[in-house]
Amino acid sequence: FFWEFFGDQSRHINVISSTISEFVPSTKGLLSEVYFKTFCDKLAFAFLPKYFHSITQCKLIGDYGSQQLLLDTHALKTIFLQIPSDDSTME
């Protein structure tokens, strides 16, 4: 029902995705596989708690806002799950 009003994630998610896709390939080239995995873990552990804290600090949002938040959160999950894999799949 609500999905018909939402086509894509928010602009800030696109900025996060493009920023990550810019620096992750160069970082991957500089680090061994073990250190790159550790880097990815630390990146996720530093970023995601702040994101979720920001969500919990939001005022009450309506149905449309919560659906957009669901799309944005799913997009972030996809972005962070793609980081340690083949960086050519990142958009």
Residue pairs with C-beta under 8 A, 6 or more apart in sequence:
2 63
2 64
2 67
3 67
5 64
5 67
6 64
6 67
6 68
6 71
8 71
9 71
9 72
9 75
10 68
10 71
10 72
12 72
13 72
13 75
13 76
13 79
16 76
16 79
17 75
17 79
17 90
17 91
20 79
20 83
20 90
21 87
21 90
21 91
24 83
24 87
24 90
25 87
27 36
27 39
28 36
28 87
31 39
36 84
37 84
40 83
40 84
43 80
43 83
44 80
44 83
47 80
48 76
48 80
51 76
55 69
55 73
61 69
79 90
82 89
82 90
83 90
